[in-house]
Amino acid sequence: MGTNIGSWKRPSAPAMDAGTYSARCCAVIEIGIQKTSWQGQEKEQPQILLIFEFPTETIEIDGEQKPRWMSQIYTKSINEKSKLRKTLAAWRGRDFNNEELCDFDIAKVLNVACTITISHTEKEGNTYANIASIGKMMKGVPEPANVLKQFHFDIDDDGTWGCFADLPEWIQAKINQSEELKFRGIQLDKEGNRIQVASSKSADNGSQIAPSDFEELDRDDSSLPF
């Protein structure tokens, strides 16, 4: 049974060195429709949060060495120009064909190994590590071990909500901010118990991934990770 990410504390620690690492996706969290703001404009967009563990990079927490992990939030869209679509195409080693798009489930990336390039940004004298790109594992390189407990949470599937109590509090907070839970008049406490609250306006159906059209090609699928 893996280490629980929800029980982790986030101690002050230097940013991971810039470079390319072997990693593994340990959580797929579909956090629902979120309000975002960009250049003064507010939008409501369905979002997905992916968490990656780096088993070879550890930090000491409560006297134990535990793998470092990083997360990335994406708009839930595999439109041809979306960031998620480009990330998935690089991760699997090629783009999707029409048939794959229609049948694609984002949960398929859970427990899939990858390479991640980390870059640095400087702000107010602090150095921050960011996920710059995600790609397919290099041929001949051993896949990293799975150490952390794995999670899949889908805001639209109550059957996946059992892992809520194990998620870090900042992820729990984002889920509770979703338009879906507001519409249903539900909030989840830290243990995942439902609390009835006043319902808000109807949530948009934009949380469905809609495939976009592009040419279907004959390719060898034997080495695709998902």
N, C-alpha and C positions, 0 to 999 in steps of 0.2 A: 504494500500500500504506500503510495507516494506521500511526500511531504506536502502539507496543506498550505497553499499560498495565502489563504485567508488569515492564518494565524501569524503570518510574518509581520515583524515590525520593519520599518524602513529607517535604519540608522543612517546617520551622516556618513557618507562614504564617497570617495572620489568617483567621478564618472568612469565608466568602462573606457579603456583605451580605444581610440579610433582604429578601425581595421575590419577584417572579415573573419567571422566566426561560424562554426557549426552550431546549429540550434535546433530546437524542436518545438512545434506548436503544442502547448499544453492546455489551452483554453480557447473556446469559441463562445463569446458572449454576445448574443443578439439583444442589444439594450433598448431597442425600440425607437420610436420617433422622438427626436431630440430637437429642441430649439437651438439654433446656432446664429451667430452674428458675424457678418463679414462686410467690412467697409461700410458700416452704418446700416446694413440691410439685414433684417431678421428672416430666417427660414426655418421650416420644420422638415427635418430629413431623417429617414430611418438609418440607424447606425449599427455597426458591428465592431466589437473590440476583440482583437486577437492578442493572446499572450504567448510569448516565446521564452523558453528556458535555455540557459547557457551552462550546461553541466561542467564545463571545464573552467568556468569563471565563478569563483565562490567568494562569499563574504561571511564573516562570523556573526551569528545572531544567537543570543542567549547561550554562548559558549560552544555553539555548533557551527561547522562549516556548511553552508547551504548555497545552492546554485543561484546565481543572479538571474533576473528575468526582466524583460521589457515588454511594454504593450504598445499597440498601435490601433487607432480608431479609424474606421473607414465608413464612408457613406455606403449603405447597402444597395449597391447597383453594380451590375456587370455590363452596363452600357459600354460600347467600344472605347469610349474616351475616359471612362472612370478609372480612378486610382486603384480600386480593388481589382478590376479586370486586368490592368497592366501588371499588378503585383502577382496575381494568380498565374498569368501567362508566363512570367519570368520564373516563377517557382516551379511550375510543372514542366517547363522547357519548351513550350509552344502554346499558341493561342488555342481557343476552343473552336470547335465546329458547331453548326447549328444544333445538331442532335445533342451534343454534350451540354450546350447552354440550356436547352429546354429541360434537361434532367439533372442539372447541377444542384447539389445541396452543400452549402458552405460548411456544414459539419464534417464533410469528408477531409478537411485539412487537419482535423484534430489528430495529434500524434504523428504527423508527417514531419520528417526532418527537412532542413533547408540550410542555406548559407545566408547570413545576414551581415551586411556592411554597416558599421557604426560610424557616424560622423559627429563632429563637435560643433557647437555654437557657443559663443561667448555673450553673456548678458550681465551687465552691472557687476563685472569682476568675477562672475561665476562661470564654470564650464559645465555644459549640459551635453549628455550623450543622446543621440537621436538615431532611429532606424532610417538609414538612407536608402537601402534597397534590400530586397529579398530575392533569392535565386535558388535554383535547383542544386542539390548536393553534387559536388564534383565527383566525377567518376574515379573509383579507386579509393576514395576517402571514407573511412568507417563512419557510420551514422552515430551521433551522440546518444548516450543513454537517456532513458526517461527516468527522471528522479521525482519531479513534482507530480502531485495528484492532478488528474485531468478533469476538466469541466466542460460541459456544453449547456448553456442556458439560452432558451429561446422565449422571448417575451410573448410570442403567440402560441406557445405550447406549454400549458400548465404542467404537463408531465415531466418537464425538465427543471421545474422550479425547486426540486429537492436540494440542489446544490447551493441555493442562495446563501444559506448560513455560512458556507465555507468561503465565500468571496470576500475580498478586501472591502472595507467600509466605503471607500470612494467609488467603487464599482456599484455597490448596493445603492448608494445615493443617486447615481446616474440612472439606474433602473427605475427607482422610485420617481424620478423626474420625467419618465416617459409619458407621452400623450396617451398611450394605450392604458396604462394603469390609472391615469387621471380620468379617462373616459369611463372606465369600469368602476370608479369610485373605490379603488383598492390601493393600499400601501402595504409594504412588507416590512416587518420589524427585523431586527438583526438575526433572529433565529428563523426567519422565513415565514412566520405566521402572518396571516392576512388580517389587516385592520381596515374596517369599512370607513370610508371618508366620503365627502360630498363629491359627486360626479361632475366632470367638466364637459366641454363640448366634444363632439364626435371626433375620434382620431381619423386621420387620412388613411386611405388604403395604400398609400405609397410604400408601405413596408414590403410589398411583394417585389422580388427581383424580376425584372422584365428583360428577357434576352433581346439583343439587337441583331439585325440581319448582317451577315457577311458570308463570303464565299466558303463553301464546304469543300475540304480537300481530302484526298486519300493520304493517310499518314500511318506510320507504325506506332501503335499505342502501347507497346509492350513495356516501355520504360517510364510511362507516366506515373507519378506518385499519387495522383487523384484525378 
